[in-house]
Amino acid sequence: MSVGRTLIALGLILLALGLVFTLGEKLPIRFGRLPGDIVIRGKNSVFYFPLATCLLISVVLSFVLWLFGRR
């Protein structure tokens, strides 16, 4: 029973990720280009640190793992 629920949850997560990648260009918020991401452009180089994107992914993953950890 537990393996079945895990497979269903993984399937839903894969479905959601597939929709994000498919509809990603049409979404108003683009991952990797959120306000708060740091971009420093030099003469011959670019430094990019996706701070806001990392924080958002961390919050979402923490929530998902918290849901799986509850029993």
NUKOL-531754 format. One record per atom (N, C-alpha, C): atom name; x, y, z. Coordinates in pm, whole numbers. Layout:
! residues N
<atome=CA | x=X | y=Y | z=Z>
...
END
This chain:
! residues 71
<atome=N | x=83 | y=-119 | z=0>
<atome=CA | x=0 | y=0 | z=0>
<atome=C | x=87 | y=126 | z=0>
<atome=N | x=196 | y=125 | z=75>
<atome=CA | x=284 | y=240 | z=84>
<atome=C | x=357 | y=265 | z=-48>
<atome=N | x=398 | y=158 | z=-116>
<atome=CA | x=468 | y=173 | z=-243>
<atome=C | x=374 | y=232 | z=-348>
<atome=N | x=250 | y=192 | z=-346>
<atome=CA | x=151 | y=245 | z=-439>
<atome=C | x=130 | y=394 | z=-422>
<atome=N | x=119 | y=437 | z=-299>
<atome=CA | x=101 | y=581 | z=-273>
<atome=C | x=225 | y=660 | z=-314>
<atome=N | x=341 | y=603 | z=-291>
<atome=CA | x=465 | y=671 | z=-331>
<atome=C | x=472 | y=684 | z=-482>
<atome=N | x=435 | y=581 | z=-555>
<atome=CA | x=435 | y=587 | z=-701>
<atome=C | x=334 | y=688 | z=-753>
<atome=N | x=219 | y=695 | z=-690>
<atome=CA | x=118 | y=795 | z=-730>
<atome=C | x=172 | y=936 | z=-706>
<atome=N | x=233 | y=958 | z=-591>
<atome=CA | x=289 | y=1090 | z=-560>
<atome=C | x=400 | y=1127 | z=-658>
<atome=N | x=488 | y=1033 | z=-689>
<atome=CA | x=595 | y=1060 | z=-785>
<atome=C | x=537 | y=1089 | z=-924>
<atome=N | x=433 | y=1018 | z=-960>
<atome=CA | x=367 | y=1043 | z=-1088>
<atome=C | x=308 | y=1183 | z=-1095>
<atome=N | x=245 | y=1227 | z=-987>
<atome=CA | x=188 | y=1362 | z=-984>
<atome=C | x=296 | y=1469 | z=-990>
<atome=N | x=408 | y=1443 | z=-922>
<atome=CA | x=520 | y=1538 | z=-926>
<atome=C | x=576 | y=1546 | z=-1067>
<atome=N | x=593 | y=1431 | z=-1134>
<atome=CA | x=642 | y=1432 | z=-1271>
<atome=C | x=545 | y=1501 | z=-1366>
<atome=N | x=416 | y=1483 | z=-1342>
<atome=CA | x=316 | y=1551 | z=-1423>
<atome=C | x=326 | y=1702 | z=-1406>
<atome=N | x=340 | y=1747 | z=-1283>
<atome=CA | x=352 | y=1891 | z=-1256>
<atome=C | x=479 | y=1947 | z=-1319>
<atome=N | x=590 | y=1876 | z=-1308>
<atome=CA | x=714 | y=1922 | z=-1370>
<atome=C | x=701 | y=1926 | z=-1522>
<atome=N | x=635 | y=1828 | z=-1580>
<atome=CA | x=613 | y=1828 | z=-1724>
<atome=C | x=530 | y=1947 | z=-1769>
<atome=N | x=428 | y=1981 | z=-1692>
<atome=CA | x=346 | y=2098 | z=-1726>
<atome=C | x=426 | y=2227 | z=-1714>
<atome=N | x=511 | y=2237 | z=-1611>
<atome=CA | x=593 | y=2357 | z=-1594>
<atome=C | x=688 | y=2372 | z=-1712>
<atome=N | x=751 | y=2263 | z=-1755>
<atome=CA | x=842 | y=2271 | z=-1868>
<atome=C | x=769 | y=2299 | z=-1999>
<atome=N | x=652 | y=2242 | z=-2015>
<atome=CA | x=576 | y=2262 | z=-2138>
<atome=C | x=520 | y=2404 | z=-2147>
<atome=N | x=466 | y=2451 | z=-2038>
<atome=CA | x=403 | y=2584 | z=-2036>
<atome=C | x=495 | y=2692 | z=-1979>
<atome=N | x=620 | y=2659 | z=-1960>
<atome=CA | x=714 | y=2750 | z=-1895>
<atome=C | x=729 | y=2886 | z=-1961>
<atome=N | x=724 | y=2889 | z=-2093>
<atome=CA | x=739 | y=3016 | z=-2164>
<atome=C | x=617 | y=3106 | z=-2148>
<atome=N | x=503 | y=3046 | z=-2121>
<atome=CA | x=380 | y=3124 | z=-2110>
<atome=C | x=349 | y=3169 | z=-1967>
<atome=N | x=423 | y=3116 | z=-1870>
<atome=CA | x=399 | y=3152 | z=-1730>
<atome=C | x=451 | y=3293 | z=-1702>
<atome=N | x=383 | y=3368 | z=-1615>
<atome=CA | x=430 | y=3504 | z=-1585>
<atome=C | x=559 | y=3505 | z=-1504>
<atome=N | x=586 | y=3399 | z=-1428>
<atome=CA | x=708 | y=3390 | z=-1348>
<atome=C | x=796 | y=3283 | z=-1410>
<atome=N | x=917 | y=3320 | z=-1447>
<atome=CA | x=1009 | y=3224 | z=-1508>
<atome=C | x=1118 | y=3188 | z=-1407>
<atome=N | x=1135 | y=3059 | z=-1386>
<atome=CA | x=1238 | y=3015 | z=-1293>
<atome=C | x=1374 | y=3050 | z=-1350>
<atome=N | x=1460 | y=3102 | z=-1264>
<atome=CA | x=1591 | y=3146 | z=-1307>
<atome=C | x=1595 | y=3292 | z=-1343>
<atome=N | x=1479 | y=3355 | z=-1349>
<atome=CA | x=1471 | y=3498 | z=-1380>
<atome=C | x=1378 | y=3569 | z=-1282>
<atome=N | x=1376 | y=3521 | z=-1160>
<atome=CA | x=1290 | y=3582 | z=-1059>
<atome=C | x=1352 | y=3710 | z=-1005>
<atome=N | x=1268 | y=3801 | z=-956>
<atome=CA | x=1325 | y=3918 | z=-888>
<atome=C | x=1401 | y=3869 | z=-765>
<atome=N | x=1521 | y=3914 | z=-747>
<atome=CA | x=1604 | y=3867 | z=-637>
<atome=C | x=1719 | y=3781 | z=-685>
<atome=N | x=1715 | y=3736 | z=-809>
<atome=CA | x=1828 | y=3666 | z=-867>
<atome=C | x=1936 | y=3769 | z=-900>
<atome=N | x=2059 | y=3735 | z=-871>
<atome=CA | x=2170 | y=3829 | z=-886>
<atome=C | x=2238 | y=3807 | z=-1020>
<atome=N | x=2249 | y=3914 | z=-1098>
<atome=CA | x=2321 | y=3909 | z=-1226>
<atome=C | x=2416 | y=4027 | z=-1230>
<atome=N | x=2545 | y=3997 | z=-1245>
<atome=CA | x=2646 | y=4102 | z=-1257>
<atome=C | x=2714 | y=4082 | z=-1392>
<atome=N | x=2699 | y=4181 | z=-1479>
<atome=CA | x=2757 | y=4172 | z=-1612>
<atome=C | x=2883 | y=4257 | z=-1617>
<atome=N | x=2993 | y=4192 | z=-1651>
<atome=CA | x=3120 | y=4261 | z=-1667>
<atome=C | x=3147 | y=4287 | z=-1814>
<atome=N | x=3267 | y=4332 | z=-1841>
<atome=CA | x=3302 | y=4361 | z=-1979>
<atome=C | x=3308 | y=4232 | z=-2062>
<atome=N | x=3371 | y=4129 | z=-2005>
<atome=CA | x=3387 | y=4003 | z=-2078>
<atome=C | x=3328 | y=3883 | z=-2005>
<atome=N | x=3251 | y=3906 | z=-1901>
<atome=CA | x=3200 | y=3794 | z=-1824>
<atome=C | x=3064 | y=3828 | z=-1763>
<atome=N | x=2997 | y=3723 | z=-1720>
<atome=CA | x=2868 | y=3738 | z=-1652>
<atome=C | x=2868 | y=3648 | z=-1531>
<atome=N | x=2831 | y=3704 | z=-1414>
<atome=CA | x=2815 | y=3626 | z=-1292>
<atome=C | x=2666 | y=3620 | z=-1263>
<atome=N | x=2615 | y=3498 | z=-1247>
<atome=CA | x=2473 | y=3479 | z=-1225>
<atome=C | x=2454 | y=3390 | z=-1104>
<atome=N | x=2377 | y=3437 | z=-1005>
<atome=CA | x=2344 | y=3356 | z=-888>
<atome=C | x=2194 | y=3363 | z=-865>
<atome=N | x=2123 | y=3253 | z=-887>
<atome=CA | x=1976 | y=3254 | z=-876>
<atome=C | x=1931 | y=3241 | z=-730>
<atome=N | x=1947 | y=3345 | z=-652>
<atome=CA | x=1916 | y=3343 | z=-510>
<atome=C | x=1767 | y=3318 | z=-483>
<atome=N | x=1681 | y=3395 | z=-546>
<atome=CA | x=1536 | y=3381 | z=-523>
<atome=C | x=1486 | y=3246 | z=-573>
<atome=N | x=1540 | y=3199 | z=-684>
<atome=CA | x=1500 | y=3069 | z=-737>
<atome=C | x=1540 | y=2957 | z=-642>
<atome=N | x=1661 | y=2966 | z=-586>
<atome=CA | x=1708 | y=2865 | z=-489>
<atome=C | x=1620 | y=2864 | z=-365>
<atome=N | x=1583 | y=2981 | z=-317>
<atome=CA | x=1497 | y=2989 | z=-198>
<atome=C | x=1358 | y=2930 | z=-226>
<atome=N | x=1303 | y=2960 | z=-342>
<atome=CA | x=1172 | y=2907 | z=-378>
<atome=C | x=1175 | y=2754 | z=-389>
<atome=N | x=1276 | y=2701 | z=-454>
<atome=CA | x=1288 | y=2555 | z=-467>
<atome=C | x=1307 | y=2491 | z=-330>
<atome=N | x=1384 | y=2554 | z=-243>
<atome=CA | x=1407 | y=2502 | z=-109>
<atome=C | x=1277 | y=2497 | z=-29>
<atome=N | x=1196 | y=2601 | z=-37>
<atome=CA | x=1069 | y=2604 | z=36>
<atome=C | x=975 | y=2495 | z=-16>
<atome=N | x=966 | y=2481 | z=-148>
<atome=CA | x=877 | y=2381 | z=-207>
<atome=C | x=922 | y=2240 | z=-169>
<atome=N | x=1052 | y=2212 | z=-181>
<atome=CA | x=1102 | y=2079 | z=-145>
<atome=C | x=1087 | y=2051 | z=4>
<atome=N | x=1108 | y=2150 | z=88>
<atome=CA | x=1089 | y=2132 | z=232>
<atome=C | x=944 | y=2097 | z=263>
<atome=N | x=850 | y=2163 | z=197>
<atome=CA | x=708 | y=2135 | z=218>
<atome=C | x=673 | y=1993 | z=172>
<atome=N | x=723 | y=1954 | z=55>
<atome=CA | x=694 | y=1821 | z=4>
<atome=C | x=753 | y=1714 | z=96>
<atome=N | x=875 | y=1732 | z=141>
<atome=CA | x=937 | y=1635 | z=231>
<atome=C | x=867 | y=1631 | z=366>
<atome=N | x=818 | y=1748 | z=410>
<atome=CA | x=741 | y=1751 | z=536>
<atome=C | x=613 | y=1672 | z=523>
<atome=N | x=548 | y=1685 | z=404>
<atome=CA | x=424 | y=1608 | z=382>
<atome=C | x=452 | y=1458 | z=381>
<atome=N | x=561 | y=1415 | z=318>
<atome=CA | x=594 | y=1274 | z=315>
<atome=C | x=640 | y=1223 | z=451>
<atome=N | x=697 | y=1311 | z=534>
<atome=CA | x=746 | y=1271 | z=664>
<atome=C | x=637 | y=1252 | z=767>
<atome=N | x=522 | y=1315 | z=745>
<atome=CA | x=409 | y=1299 | z=837>
<atome=C | x=347 | y=1163 | z=820>
<atome=N | x=322 | y=1098 | z=927>
<atome=CA | x=253 | y=967 | z=919>
<atome=C | x=161 | y=952 | z=1036>
END
